[in-house]
C-alpha cells in the first residue's frame, strides 16, 4: 500500500512541472540580456540659442533641473558655437547622452525647441509661444523638454520625431568677382580740348590714349592729342603754329554699377612748332622753330559702360607748365606776338574699347 502511495505522489509532482508556464521576457529584459554591458543613457545636454537675460536663463535651467533630476536624468548645460546653423553633431560626445536640446529664443513672440534623440538619430522641432519671455513661457519650455526626456529614458519613441538630417559641412562662399579683370587693355579715341592763349581761348583736336588696368583698380595711361595748325597774324607778320600734347598718368578707379570714376595724375608735355612765317616789310624772317615745354597735369574722368567692351568717357582737368614760352618779333624791344598760358584747362569726350 505504501509503495502505491509513493508512486502516485511522484506522478502528481511531474504533472505539475510539465503544465507550468514561465512569463515571457519583456523587451527591456531582452535588451539587457542581448547587451549585458550597456550603460543607461541619462545625460540631457541643453543650450540656449539667442540672447536671454541671465535671470530668465537661471530660471529656465532651474525648472529643467526639477523636471529631469526627479526622474533619474542628469542636466548638462552646453554652449553653442558662434554662427550656429541649427544642426547638431550626431557623432562623438558622451555615450551616456540621451538627447540634445537647443531652446531657440531669438524671437520674443515665438520660441522653437530643437530636440535630437541621439540613440535613434531622430529630431523634433516644437514651436512654443513665448510672449515677452515671461514665466509661463519658461515653464512651458521646461515641460516640453522634461516630457521628451522621460519618454526617451523609458525606451519609447516620440511619435512626432522625424529622422535627423545628416550634418552638413558649410558651403564655402564663392569668391566675389573682381570689378576689373586681372589685366585689362584699353584704347580711347575722341576729341580733346585745351585752352591756349588770350587770342585763342580754346582749341579742339583729335585725341587718343592706350593703357592698362590692374585688379587693384589702378590704371596706367598714355595720352596724346593734336591741335591743327592755326594762323597767327600781327603787324609784324604772320605764321602757323602746330600744337601737340603728350601725357603719362597713373589713375585710381572707383566703380558704382555701370559707372566708373577715375582720378589721374602725371607728367605732361607740349610741342609747339612754328612754321610758314611771312614777315612784314622791314622785319627779319626766321626759319621754322620747335619749342618744348614740360609740366604736370591732373584729370578726372567719368565713364559709362554702354556695352561689355565699350564705354563712353567725359574728362575735365588742368595742366601747369612753370616755364613761360613767348613768341616775339625780331625787331627793337622784341615785342611779344604770342604767349601761351602757363595754366591750361583740359577737357574731352571719347569712346573707349577694352579687352577683355
C-alpha positions in Angstrom: 0.0 0.0 0.0 2.8 2.4 0.9 4.5 1.6 -2.4 1.5 2.6 -4.5 1.1 5.8 -2.4 4.7 6.9 -3.1 4.3 6.2 -6.9 1.1 8.3 -7.0 2.7 11.4 -5.4 5.6 11.2 -7.8 3.3 11.2 -10.8 1.4 14.2 -9.4 4.6 16.3 -9.0 5.6 15.5 -12.6 2.2 16.7 -13.9 2.5 20.0 -12.1 6.0 20.6 -13.5 5.1 19.9 -17.1 2.0 22.2 -17.0 3.8 25.3 -15.5 4.4 28.3 -17.9 7.1 31.0 -17.4 6.3 34.7 -18.0 7.8 35.9 -21.4 10.8 38.3 -21.0 10.0 41.9 -21.6 11.7 43.9 -24.4 13.7 45.8 -21.7 14.9 42.4 -20.3 15.7 41.1 -23.8 17.7 44.3 -24.4 19.5 43.8 -21.1 20.3 40.1 -22.0 21.5 40.9 -25.5 23.6 43.9 -24.3 24.7 43.0 -20.7 27.4 45.7 -20.6 25.4 48.6 -22.0 25.2 51.8 -19.9 21.9 53.6 -19.5 21.6 57.0 -21.2 20.8 59.6 -18.6 22.5 62.8 -19.8 20.4 65.6 -21.3 22.5 68.3 -23.0 20.8 71.7 -23.4 21.8 75.1 -24.7 20.1 78.4 -25.3 20.1 79.7 -28.9 19.9 83.5 -28.8 20.1 86.2 -26.2 18.2 85.6 -22.9 18.5 87.6 -19.7 20.6 86.0 -17.1 17.7 85.8 -14.6 15.5 84.1 -17.2 18.3 81.7 -18.1 18.8 80.7 -14.5 15.0 80.2 -14.1 14.9 78.0 -17.2 17.7 75.7 -16.0 16.2 75.5 -12.6 12.9 74.4 -14.0 14.6 71.9 -16.2 16.6 70.5 -13.3 13.4 69.9 -11.4 11.8 68.2 -14.4 14.7 65.9 -15.1 16.6 65.1 -11.9 13.5 63.8 -10.2 13.2 61.2 -13.0 16.8 60.0 -12.8 18.2 62.2 -15.6 21.2 64.5 -15.4 21.1 68.0 -16.9 24.2 69.3 -18.7 24.5 72.9 -19.8 26.3 73.4 -23.1 27.3 76.3 -25.3 26.5 76.6 -29.0 29.3 77.6 -31.3 29.2 81.1 -32.9 27.2 81.4 -36.1 25.5 78.0 -35.3 23.2 77.0 -38.2 20.7 74.9 -36.1 22.3 71.5 -36.8 23.6 69.2 -34.1 26.6 67.0 -34.4 25.4 63.4 -34.1 28.8 61.9 -33.7 31.1 61.9 -30.7 30.1 63.1 -27.3 29.4 61.1 -24.2 27.9 57.5 -24.6 25.6 58.5 -21.7 23.9 61.3 -23.7 20.2 60.6 -24.1 19.2 63.7 -26.1 20.5 67.1 -27.1 18.3 70.2 -26.9 18.5 73.8 -28.1 15.9 76.4 -27.0 15.7 79.0 -29.7 14.8 82.3 -28.0 15.8 84.6 -30.8 12.2 85.7 -31.3 10.4 87.3 -28.3 7.0 86.1 -29.5 7.7 82.5 -30.6 10.2 80.1 -29.3 11.4 76.9 -31.0 12.6 73.9 -29.1 15.0 71.6 -31.1 15.3 68.1 -29.6 17.6 65.3 -31.0 17.2 61.6 -30.0 20.9 60.7 -30.1 20.4 56.9 -29.9 17.9 56.8 -32.8 19.3 59.7 -34.8 15.9 61.5 -34.9 14.9 65.1 -34.4 11.9 67.1 -33.3 11.2 70.8 -33.7 8.4 72.2 -31.4 7.2 75.7 -31.6 6.2 77.3 -28.4 4.6 80.7 -27.8 7.0 83.0 -25.9 5.1 86.2 -25.2 7.7 88.6 -23.9 9.6 85.7 -22.4 7.6 85.6 -19.3 7.5 82.9 -16.6 4.8 80.9 -18.3 6.9 80.6 -21.5 9.8 79.3 -19.4 7.7 76.7 -17.6 6.2 75.6 -20.9 9.6 75.1 -22.5 10.8 73.2 -19.4 7.7 71.0 -19.5 8.3 70.1 -23.2 11.9 69.1 -22.6 11.1 67.2 -19.5 8.4 65.2 -21.1 10.6 64.3 -24.0 13.4 63.2 -21.7 11.1 60.9 -19.7 9.7 59.4 -22.8 13.1 58.6 -24.3 14.5 57.3 -21.0 11.7 54.8 -20.7 12.7 53.3 -24.1 9.9 54.8 -26.1 10.0 57.0 -29.2 8.3 60.4 -29.5 5.9 60.0 -32.4 6.5 63.5 -33.7 10.2 62.9 -34.1 11.5 62.7 -37.7 14.8 61.4 -39.0 17.5 63.9 -38.1 19.2 65.4 -41.2 22.8 64.5 -41.7 25.3 67.0 -40.5 26.2 69.3 -43.4 29.5 71.0 -43.8 29.1 74.7 -44.5 29.4 75.5 -48.2 32.3 77.8 -49.0 31.1 81.2 -50.1 32.0 81.9 -53.7 34.8 84.4 -54.1 33.4 87.8 -55.3 34.2 88.5 -58.8 36.7 91.4 -59.2 35.2 94.5 -60.6 38.1 94.8 -63.0 39.7 91.7 -64.7 43.2 90.7 -63.7 44.6 92.8 -66.6 42.6 94.9 -69.0 43.9 96.6 -72.1 42.1 99.6 -73.4 42.2 102.1 -76.2 40.5 105.5 -76.4 39.6 107.7 -79.4 37.8 111.1 -79.2 38.1 114.9 -79.1 40.4 116.8 -76.8 40.0 120.4 -75.7 42.5 122.8 -74.2 43.0 126.5 -73.6 46.0 128.2 -75.2 46.3 132.0 -75.0 44.3 135.2 -74.9 43.8 135.3 -78.7 42.8 131.6 -78.9 40.9 130.8 -75.7 40.1 127.2 -76.7 41.5 124.7 -79.2 39.8 121.4 -80.2 41.5 118.4 -81.9 41.7 114.6 -82.1 42.8 112.7 -79.0 43.8 109.1 -78.4 45.1 107.0 -75.5 46.2 103.5 -74.7 46.6 101.9 -71.3 46.4 99.0 -68.8 44.1 98.4 -65.8 45.1 96.3 -63.0 42.9 94.3 -60.4 43.8 96.8 -57.6 41.6 99.3 -59.5 44.6 101.3 -60.7 45.4 102.2 -64.3 48.4 103.4 -66.4 47.5 105.6 -69.3 49.5 107.2 -72.2 47.5 110.0 -73.9 48.2 112.2 -76.9 46.3 115.0 -78.7 46.9 117.1 -81.7 45.6 120.6 -82.4 45.7 121.6 -86.1 47.9 124.4 -87.2 46.4 127.8 -86.5 47.4 131.1 -88.3 48.5 133.9 -86.1 48.7 137.4 -87.6 50.2 140.7 -86.3 51.6 144.0 -87.6 55.0 142.3 -87.9 53.9 139.4 -90.0 52.1 136.0 -89.7 53.0 132.4 -89.0 51.3 129.0 -88.4 51.6 127.2 -85.1 51.1 123.4 -84.6 50.4 122.2 -81.1 50.8 118.6 -79.8 50.2 117.3 -76.3 51.6 114.1 -74.6 51.0 112.8 -71.1 51.7 109.7 -69.0 49.5 109.3 -65.9 48.6 106.8 -63.2 44.9 106.6 -62.1 42.8 105.4 -59.2 39.4 103.9 -60.2 36.1 103.8 -58.3 33.1 101.8 -59.7 29.4 102.1 -58.9 27.1 99.9 -61.0 27.7 100.8 -64.7 29.6 104.0 -63.9 33.3 104.4 -63.2 35.1 107.4 -61.8 38.8 108.0 -62.2 41.4 110.5 -60.9 44.7 110.6 -62.8 47.9 112.4 -62.2 51.2 112.5 -64.1 53.7 114.5 -66.2 52.6 116.3 -69.3 54.4 117.9 -72.2 53.6 120.2 -75.2 55.4 120.6 -78.5 54.8 123.9 -80.3 56.1 124.1 -83.8 56.2 127.5 -85.7 56.3 127.3 -89.5 55.4 129.1 -92.7 56.5 132.5 -91.4 55.7 135.5 -93.6 57.3 138.8 -92.2 56.1 142.3 -92.9 58.4 144.7 -94.7 61.4 145.6 -92.7 61.1 142.7 -90.4 63.7 139.9 -90.5 62.2 136.4 -91.0 63.4 133.4 -89.0 63.1 129.9 -90.1 60.8 127.3 -88.5 61.3 126.5 -84.9 60.2 123.9 -82.4 59.5 124.8 -78.7 59.1 122.2 -76.0 57.6 122.8 -72.6 57.0 120.3 -69.7 54.8 120.3 -66.6 52.2 118.2 -64.9 48.5 117.5 -65.2 45.6 116.2 -63.2 42.3 115.0 -64.8 39.1 113.5 -63.6 37.2 111.1 -65.9 33.7 109.6 -65.7 32.9 106.5 -67.8 29.6 104.8 -68.5 29.8 101.1 -69.5 27.4 101.0 -72.5 28.5 97.5 -73.7 30.7 94.8 -72.2 33.6 96.0 -74.3 32.7 99.7 -74.8 32.5 102.8 -72.6 31.7 106.5 -73.1 34.0 108.9 -71.3 33.9 112.5 -70.2 37.1 114.2 -68.9 38.0 117.5 -67.3 41.3 118.6 -65.8 44.2 121.1 -65.8 47.9 121.2 -66.7 50.5 123.6 -65.4 53.8 124.5 -67.2 56.1 126.5 -64.9 58.5 127.8 -67.6 57.0 130.6 -69.7 57.1 130.5 -73.5 57.0 133.6 -75.7 57.0 134.2 -79.5 58.5 137.6 -80.3 59.3 139.7 -83.4 62.9 140.2 -84.3 62.8 144.0 -84.1 63.7 146.5 -81.4 62.3 145.8 -78.0 61.3 142.3 -79.1 57.5 142.7 -78.9 55.6 139.6 -77.8 53.4 138.1 -80.5 52.1 135.1 -78.7 52.4 133.9 -75.0 50.6 130.6 -74.2 49.0 130.2 -70.8 51.1 128.6 -68.1 47.9 127.1 -66.6 45.9 125.2 -69.2 42.4 123.8 -68.7 41.6 120.5 -70.4 38.5 118.5 -71.4 37.4 115.8 -73.7 34.8 113.4 -74.9 35.8 109.9 -76.1 34.9 106.3 -76.7 36.8 103.6 -75.0 37.2 100.0 -76.2 38.7 97.4 -73.8 39.6 93.8 -73.7 38.8 91.5 -72.0 
